[in-house]
Structures are given as structure tokens and as C-alpha cells.
Amino acid sequence: MKKRITIVFSAALVLLPLLTQAHAETVIARQDDLLAKYEQSDREFIRLQIEDQVSYFHQRQIGEATVEKDFIRYIFAVSTEELIEKTTRWREGLPDKIAPRVLKEEAEALAEGQIRFSRLYIISPQTNIFPLHPIPENPCWVVSSEIDAQIVVTIIDAMTGDKLGYGLPPPWQGFSLHGPDWGDCPQDCIWDDWAESARSWFETMGYSFTEKIGCPSDAEVQSHIQSDDTAVFYEVAHGNQWGFHNDCPDLNIMASEVEAWMISYASMPFTFIASCTGMYDTTDNTLSHEFRKGNQRDAATVGYREMSLPACESDCWQYAVDWQNTLFWWLNEGYTVNYAFTKANLGYPPCGAPNNCMRIAGDTQMTLVPEVTRSFCGNVYDGQKGPLSLNARDYYNRCGVIVPSGQTLTIHPTVHVAFLNESKIIANGTFNGNGSTGQIRFYPEGDTTRGLLTSGQIRLQNGGQMKIYP
């Protein structure tokens, strides 16, 4: 069965405890007992320990300048002190010292709006957030400012004082994008690297029908939320924990709308919320809560907790695509959402503790590989959305399952089936479940303590029906 995966991105786009215990600090390489075995230098590393793994991450600096995407990373097993990984990304041909001719205050004077912070960068040829052509050879001042509640990222040559253009801000809370808002929609939607990463990985995971929508309309978003086949939803747009939006076309999706649209549908198995503060709160009336329908089972959300914080924008934002690629890599390997989230933070500590730029919620022990399903409607039988086998998530009967005459729908042991909207199963053919080696459960949505639990065989034929009442 093909799954519909929705990737939404746009050109104008009381905290709960984190689930993994993380401890971060800054250490000098030669002064740390474990790292000193491999690194005898005075380089500063972020040391991030999550459970039995510890990551050491050095962001390359030349004087005041951050060398974008250049780093050294070690990951160890704490209990055995085994080196699991060493990664070095180090651009050659750069000078040992940098003396900018343009002062920070002079660069800030060239930017508009209220200054948030400034930072000196050597921009990487592999940059995702500074779309300049060609990539400047000189160091650049990157000035983050705010105009009418919008972030504007101004890039200024630190040697000549020339204003080179604008960078891509993290998805902010404002309604329209100033500065880098250029071109025509949907062709020039600016966060395409983020959305394309998700599209590519979802197809790799086995979700063969992946639709990427640039600058969608409300109706397009609604059609993918109200779907029996959409199993994974990804959005990168301006917004916060209560909604996301853009002005090309005029789009404004609120959590309350998601809640209303999903009343008759199963929860979204996996949602990546990449709005700036999309995962700041995950309680009732937030995007995270409504995509999960408040469930702590069979649905998980991942995304940005507060990417617009200066620490997140200056340290994590440059690695945001790399972070999500790491997350998706581990999900593709069949690991849980929580494990993939932990590995992404270990890979890119500037996004983890203490900045805590990312967050997860819901059923973080679920997996996306093998493929998850969302809900069933209409004809279901072996060869057509069946048989029902042990899955990463329960099966949802949304508007009635019919086993056609001459067909069989097999339910394997340990499978759970949830019934929504007072739906039923009608077996014009044969509905056959054998729980002799693992119990089969049929329950009303949201209450696994009720319904029918069987360790024997259930068979419906010749128009037989099953209905589980809430």
C-alpha cells in the first residue's frame, strides 16, 4: 500500500521535561581524561552526555570568526570508553588569523531594524542558510535584527563593508518574511533544502508516494491531514506552537483547525514541526497535541523548541538540515524516534543541551520502519492493505472496513485494532484472526482497557459484522 507523505514548507512562514537525560559542559581537550587520549590540544569542546553515550563537539573558530559547518566530533561509549565515531570537517586554505576591517558596530549600523545580535562568519560552500552566489571568500558579519516582529539576517563583507544580501532566518513567528523574501511562489520557497531532505528520506524509508508542496493553500494542507494514507507530515513555515502560516498564498493553519479536521481521522503517526517555536509547548491546543490527538501511543512529534533564541540561531541553525538528516538516517535504520533524536543531538550538540533547540513528544518508542499505517476505509483484504501484521502502530478502522466477497482479511497475532466513529467490520468474504500465539485486541479509540481481547480464533463470514462501542 502506498503512503501519502505531506511536506509543507513556505516562503513566508509551560515546558515539559525532555525524555532523555542530558548533561552538557565545555571542556579543554587535553584536560578531559577521555578526550585527551585522542586530542592533545587546547581546543574547546562541548561535552554532551546522554545516557551511556558522550559526544565531544568542537566548532572551528578563526579568531572571532565561526567557520560555518567546520567541526571535529568524537562520540564514545561511556561505560567502555570505546570510540564510536570520529568525524572531522575542516576546510583547507583558510588563513590562520583574521582581522576584519569593518567593526561590529559599523556592520550593525548598515542593517535595518532593532539589532538582536551579530556574529562573524566564514561562510561555507555547503551553506544552507546564506544563499549567496558566489560564496564570499572574505569573512562576513551576519547581523540578526527584528523589523515588525520579523527576523532579518543581513550579510556584510567584513573587509569591504559591502552589503552582500540576506540570509535565511529560522522560521519565525511573524506573518510575512522581510529581507530574503524574493521570487515567485511556489518556485522560490526558501526552505527547500529542509523540505527536500524530508521528502528524500521518507521515500528512502519506504513511503513511496511523497508529495512536497511549496507554499500550499489551506485546502491543500487540509486534504493531507484528512487522509487515510498520509502517515508522515513535515512542515517548515513561520509560526509557533499554536499554528503555522505564510502569505504566498495566504495560509494560516491553527492547532484548533487541525483538531477539528482530525476528529474523524486517526492521529498522524509522525509529525516534524519545524516552525520556530513549534514544539515550545506540547499540551492541549498546540500543534504537537492536535496532530497526536493528545495520544501518548502510536503518534510522535519532533521539531524546533525555540530556534529563534540567539544561541540556537547562531549555533544550531547552521546545522539544522544536518541534524534532521541524522535523525532520519537512524529512523531509516529502524530505530525508535527517541533513539534517533538522541543520536542527532549527540551528532550536533549545539542543537542539544544546554541550548535545547529541539524537542520530542508523544510515543517516542515508536518506529517508522517498517512502514506505519494510519487508518482504513472501505475494502480491505489480503493484498489490499492486508494482512494486518505486527506494526509500529495500531491499526485504525475509521469509517468501516469491508472484506469483499471471495476475499480474506487475515489478522496476525499481537495486532491491535482501534475503532473510530462507531465504525464496524463487515465480512462479505472471510475475516480471520488467530490469537493463539499472541493476543489480538479490538478497542474503541483512546481506551485500550475496553473492547475485546482474544487469545483464540475469531472468524466472520457471509456478512458477519463486528462493532466496538466507545
C-alpha positions in Angstrom: 0.0 0.0 0.0 1.3 3.4 -0.9 1.5 6.0 1.8 0.9 9.7 1.3 3.5 11.8 3.0 2.9 15.5 3.2 5.8 18.0 3.3 4.6 21.6 3.8 7.1 24.5 3.5 6.6 28.1 2.8 8.5 31.2 1.8 6.9 33.2 4.5 6.3 31.1 7.0 4.9 25.7 30.4 7.8 23.3 29.1 7.6 19.6 29.7 10.8 17.7 30.7 12.9 16.3 27.9 12.7 12.5 27.7 16.4 11.8 27.6 18.7 12.8 30.5 21.4 15.1 29.0 24.3 16.9 30.6 26.4 19.4 28.7 29.5 21.4 29.6 32.6 22.9 27.9 35.9 21.2 28.3 39.5 21.6 27.1 40.6 18.6 25.1 43.9 17.8 26.9 42.3 18.3 30.3 39.5 15.8 29.8 40.5 12.2 30.7 38.6 10.5 27.9 39.1 13.0 25.1 42.8 13.6 26.0 43.6 10.0 24.7 42.8 11.2 21.2 43.2 15.0 21.3 46.1 16.7 22.9 45.2 20.3 22.2 43.8 23.4 23.9 40.6 23.3 21.7 37.3 23.8 23.5 34.8 21.1 23.0 31.1 20.9 24.0 30.8 17.7 26.0 27.3 16.3 25.8 26.4 13.1 27.6 23.1 11.3 27.0 22.7 8.1 29.0 25.7 5.8 28.0 27.0 7.9 25.1 29.0 11.1 25.2 29.8 13.4 22.4 32.6 16.0 22.2 32.0 18.7 19.6 34.4 21.4 18.6 33.1 24.3 16.4 36.0 25.7 14.4 36.8 29.3 15.0 39.5 31.5 13.5 39.8 34.4 15.9 36.3 35.8 16.3 35.0 34.1 13.1 32.9 31.0 13.1 33.9 28.7 10.2 30.5 27.6 9.2 30.0 23.8 9.1 33.6 23.1 10.1 33.9 20.9 13.2 35.6 18.0 15.0 33.3 15.4 16.7 34.1 12.4 18.9 31.4 10.0 20.2 32.3 7.5 23.0 30.5 4.8 24.9 30.8 5.9 28.5 30.8 2.5 30.2 33.6 1.0 28.0 35.3 4.3 26.8 35.1 2.9 23.3 35.5 5.4 20.5 32.3 5.0 18.4 32.9 7.8 15.9 35.4 10.5 14.9 34.3 13.0 12.3 36.4 15.9 11.0 35.1 18.6 8.6 37.9 21.1 8.1 38.0 23.4 5.1 41.6 23.9 3.8 43.2 27.0 2.5 41.9 29.4 5.2 44.1 31.9 7.0 45.4 31.3 10.5 44.3 34.8 11.6 41.5 37.2 10.6 41.5 40.9 11.2 38.2 42.4 9.9 38.5 45.9 8.7 34.8 46.6 9.4 34.0 46.8 13.1 30.9 45.0 14.5 29.3 48.4 15.3 29.8 49.6 11.7 28.2 46.4 10.3 25.2 46.7 12.7 24.7 50.3 11.5 24.2 49.0 8.0 21.4 46.7 9.0 17.8 47.8 9.5 15.6 47.3 12.5 16.4 46.5 16.1 19.6 44.6 16.4 19.3 41.2 18.1 22.9 40.0 17.8 25.9 40.0 15.3 28.4 37.3 14.6 31.5 37.0 12.3 31.3 34.1 9.9 33.4 32.4 7.2 30.6 31.1 5.1 30.7 27.5 3.9 30.4 26.4 0.2 27.8 23.9 1.6 25.8 26.5 3.4 22.0 26.1 3.8 21.4 29.5 5.5 23.4 32.0 3.5 22.3 31.8 -0.2 24.9 33.9 -1.8 26.3 33.4 -5.3 29.3 33.2 -5.4 30.1 32.3 -1.8 32.2 35.2 -0.4 35.9 34.5 0.2 36.1 37.2 2.9 34.7 36.8 6.4 31.3 38.3 6.8 29.4 40.0 9.6 26.0 38.3 10.0 23.6 40.7 11.7 20.3 39.4 13.0 17.7 42.2 13.5 14.0 42.5 14.0 11.6 44.5 11.9 7.8 44.5 12.6 8.2 41.2 14.6 10.2 39.6 11.7 13.8 38.4 11.8 16.0 39.8 9.1 19.5 38.4 8.6 21.9 40.9 6.8 25.2 39.7 5.4 28.0 42.3 5.3 31.5 41.8 3.9 33.8 42.3 6.9 36.7 43.6 4.8 34.9 45.9 2.3 31.7 46.9 4.2 29.6 45.9 1.2 26.1 44.6 1.9 26.1 41.2 0.1 22.5 40.2 0.7 20.3 38.3 3.2 20.4 35.0 5.0 17.6 32.6 5.7 16.3 33.2 9.2 14.8 30.3 11.2 11.0 30.0 10.8 9.9 33.0 12.9 6.5 33.8 14.4 5.6 36.7 12.1 3.2 36.6 9.2 5.4 37.6 6.3 9.1 37.5 5.6 11.2 40.6 5.2 14.7 40.6 3.6 15.1 37.3 2.0 11.6 37.1 0.6 12.3 37.0 -3.1 11.0 35.5 -6.3 7.7 33.8 -7.1 5.8 31.2 -5.1 6.0 28.3 -5.1 9.2 28.1 -7.2 11.3 30.2 -4.8 10.1 29.0 -1.4 13.2 29.5 0.7 13.5 26.4 2.9 13.6 23.9 0.1 16.7 22.2 1.5 14.8 21.3 4.6 11.7 20.0 2.8 13.7 18.1 0.2 15.7 16.4 2.9 12.4 15.1 4.5 11.0 14.1 1.1 14.1 12.1 0.1 14.3 10.4 3.5 10.6 9.5 3.6 10.9 7.8 0.2 14.1 6.0 1.3 12.1 4.7 4.4 9.6 3.1 2.0 6.9 5.8 1.9 6.9 5.6 -1.9 4.4 8.4 -2.7 5.8 11.6 -1.3 4.3 14.9 -2.2 6.3 18.1 -1.5 4.2 21.2 -1.6 5.8 24.6 -1.7 3.6 27.5 -0.3 0.4 25.4 0.0 -3.1 26.7 0.3 -5.3 25.9 3.4 -7.3 23.4 1.3 -4.1 21.5 0.3 -3.0 21.2 3.9 -6.4 20.1 5.0 -6.6 17.4 2.3 -3.4 15.8 3.6 -4.4 16.0 7.2 -7.8 14.5 6.4 -6.3 11.4 4.7 -6.3 7.7 5.5 -3.0 7.2 3.8 -0.9 10.2 4.9 1.4 8.7 7.5 4.1 11.3 7.9 3.7 15.1 7.9 6.5 17.6 7.7 6.1 21.4 7.9 8.7 24.2 7.8 6.9 27.6 7.9 6.6 30.7 10.0 4.7 30.0 13.2 4.7 28.9 16.8 3.2 26.1 18.9 -0.3 27.2 18.0 -0.1 27.4 14.2 2.0 28.0 11.1 1.4 30.4 8.3 2.7 32.3 5.2 1.4 34.9 2.8 2.1 33.2 -0.5 -0.7 32.3 -0.8 -2.4 33.5 2.4 -2.1 30.4 4.7 -2.9 30.3 8.3 -3.3 26.9 9.9 -4.1 26.9 13.6 -3.9 24.0 16.0 -7.7 24.3 16.6 -8.3 23.7 12.9 -6.0 20.6 13.0 -8.1 19.4 15.9 -11.4 19.9 14.0 -10.1 18.3 10.8 -8.9 15.2 12.6 -12.0 14.4 14.7 -13.0 11.6 12.3 -9.4 10.6 11.5 -6.7 8.7 13.2 -3.8 10.6 14.7 -0.8 11.4 12.5 1.8 8.8 13.2 4.8 11.1 12.8 4.9 14.9 12.5 8.0 17.1 12.2 7.2 20.7 13.3 9.9 23.0 12.0 8.3 26.3 12.9 10.5 28.4 15.1 8.7 27.7 18.4 6.5 24.9 17.1 7.5 22.5 19.9 7.8 25.1 22.7 4.7 23.7 24.3 3.1 20.3 23.6 0.0 20.5 25.7 -3.7 20.9 24.7 -4.4 23.3 21.8 -0.9 23.1 20.4 0.2 21.6 17.0 2.0 18.8 18.7 -1.0 17.8 20.8 -3.5 18.0 18.0 -1.5 16.1 15.4 -1.2 13.4 18.0 -4.9 13.9 19.1 -3.4 14.1 22.6 -2.2 10.5 22.4 1.0 9.2 24.1 0.7 6.0 22.0 1.1 5.5 18.2 2.0 9.1 17.4 5.1 11.2 17.9 6.1 14.8 17.1 9.6 16.2 16.7 10.7 19.7 15.9 12.1 23.1 16.9 11.6 24.2 20.5 12.8 27.8 20.1 15.1 28.2 17.1 14.9 32.0 17.3 16.8 32.1 20.5 20.2 33.8 19.8 22.1 30.6 21.0 20.0 28.4 18.7 20.1 30.8 15.7 23.8 31.4 15.9 25.0 27.8 16.9 22.3 25.3 15.8 20.6 26.8 12.8 23.6 26.2 10.5 23.4 22.5 11.4 19.6 22.2 11.2 19.5 20.2 8.0 22.4 18.1 9.1 20.6 17.4 12.4 17.4 16.3 10.7 19.4 14.2 8.2 20.9 12.4 11.2 17.5 11.9 12.8 16.1 10.4 9.6 19.1 8.2 9.0 18.6 6.4 12.3 14.8 6.3 11.7 15.5 4.6 8.4 17.6 2.0 10.2 14.5 1.0 12.2 15.4 2.7 15.4 12.9 4.5 17.7 12.1 8.2 17.5 13.7 8.7 20.8 16.9 6.9 19.8 17.1 8.8 16.5 16.6 12.1 18.4 19.3 11.2 20.9 21.8 10.4 18.1 21.0 13.6 16.2 21.7 15.6 19.4 24.9 13.7 20.0 26.0 14.4 16.4 25.2 18.1 16.7 25.5 19.2 20.4 24.9 22.9 19.6 21.3 21.8 18.9 21.1 19.7 22.1 21.7 20.6 25.8 22.1 23.2 27.1 20.5 25.1 24.2 17.7 22.5 23.8 16.8 23.8 20.4 15.0 20.5 19.5 12.2 18.6 21.3 10.2 15.4 21.0 6.8 14.4 22.4 4.3 11.5 22.3 5.1 7.9 21.7 8.9 8.3 21.3 9.4 4.5 21.3 7.5 4.0 18.0 9.4 3.3 14.8 8.7 4.4 11.2 10.5 1.4 9.6 8.9 -0.9 8.6 6.2 1.5 7.3 3.4 2.6 9.6 -0.2 2.9 8.6 -2.8 5.5 9.5 -6.4 4.3 9.1 -8.6 2.1 6.9 -11.8 2.9 5.0 -13.7 0.7 2.6 -12.4 -2.6 1.1 -9.5 -4.2 3.0 -8.2 -7.7 2.3 -5.0 -9.7 1.9 -3.3 -8.0 -1.0 -5.2 -4.7 -0.4 -3.9 -3.1 2.8 -3.8 -6.5 4.4 -3.0 -8.9 6.1 -2.7 -7.0 9.3 0.7 -7.8 10.8 2.6 -6.6 13.9 3.1 -2.9 13.1 4.9 0.0 14.7 1.5 1.4 15.4 -2.0 0.0 16.0 -4.5 -0.3 13.1 -7.3 2.2 12.9 -10.8 1.4 11.4 -12.0 4.9 10.6 -15.2 4.6 8.5 -15.9 0.9 8.2 -13.8 -2.0 6.8 -15.4 -4.3 4.3 -13.9 -7.7 3.3 -15.3 -8.2 -0.2 -17.0 -11.5 -1.2 -14.4 -14.1 -2.2 -11.6 -12.3 -0.3 -10.0 -12.9 3.1 -8.6 -10.4 5.6 -6.1 -12.1 8.0 -5.2 -10.6 11.4 -1.9 -11.9 12.8 -1.2 -12.5 16.5 -0.4 -9.5 18.8 -2.2 -7.0 16.4 -4.4 -4.2 17.9 -7.3 -2.6 16.0 -8.9 0.6 17.1 -12.4 1.6 16.1 -13.2 5.2 15.4 -16.6 6.9 14.7 -18.6 3.8 15.7 -17.2 2.1 12.6 -17.5 -1.6 12.1 -16.0 -4.6 10.2 -18.3 -6.3 7.7 -17.1 -9.6 6.3 -18.8 -10.4 3.0 -15.8 -12.6 2.5 -13.8 -14.0 5.4 -12.4 -12.1 8.4 -10.0 -14.4 10.2 -7.9 -13.7 13.3 -6.0 -16.2 15.3 -4.6 -15.1 18.6 -3.4 -18.4 19.9 0.2 -17.3 19.9 -0.3 -13.7 20.7 -3.4 -11.8 21.9 -5.5 -9.8 19.4 -7.2 -6.6 20.8 -10.1 -4.7 19.4 -10.9 -1.5 21.3 -12.5 1.9 20.9 -10.1 4.7 20.0 -8.2 6.1 23.0 -9.2 3.3 25.5 -7.3 0.1 25.3 -8.8 -1.1 28.6 -12.1 -1.7 26.9 -13.3 -3.8 23.9 -12.4 -7.3 23.1 -9.2 -9.2 23.9 -8.9 -12.7 22.5 -6.3 -15.5 22.7 -8.4 -17.7 20.4 -9.7 -17.5 16.9 -12.3 -15.0 15.5 -13.9 -15.6 12.2 -16.6 -13.6 10.5 -18.2 -14.7 7.2 -21.1 -14.1 4.9 -22.0 -10.6 6.0 -21.0 -11.0 9.7 -20.2 -7.8 11.5 -18.0 -6.6 14.4 -18.5 -3.3 16.1 -16.7 -2.0 19.2 -18.7 0.7 21.1 -16.9 3.6 22.9 
